[in-house]
């Protein structure tokens, strides 16, 4: 469960995605076929992941759940101007940033390092403008940080508790923030 990194987006091929490598390593180590199913969705936050756990993952009776996230909980509210943890950010991102050209650009980025670089630069320039607004106001910055941490810990804590209630081992990994 997670977002783009948890799904292995931006890998050079399906075989190099960490999910494929995990499947291969577990299959060898356990001496049997292992199935790894991604319930990750690009740009999701822990709020949406919590819903996915309840509606899609736990009903499948998994042997193990891995949660890999953290970046979007902090970055998306900065980018979109929505409240931390608010799933509304998806509609906002779609309305403001998705166009036919951007969709074509994402498809091209799978085959072009230059296009991938340009899309990432565009994303981080949007992020930088909103980040600047929050960073300039120390009171706003502190409230923002407390809110992001509170929402994230509540959601991950809830997911870990639900897995425990279902008797499913769960590993939660925090994605490091890239500069």
Secondary structure, 3 states (H helix, E strand, C coil): CECHHHHCCCCCCHHHCHHHHHHHHHHHHHCCCCCCCCCCCCCCCHHHHHHHHHHHHHHHCCCEEEEEECHHHHHHHHHHCCCCCCCCHHHHHHHHHCCHHHHHHHHHHCCCHHHHHHHHHHHHHHHHHHHHHHHHCHHHHHHHHHHHHHHHHHHHHHHHHHHHHHCCEEEEEECCCCC
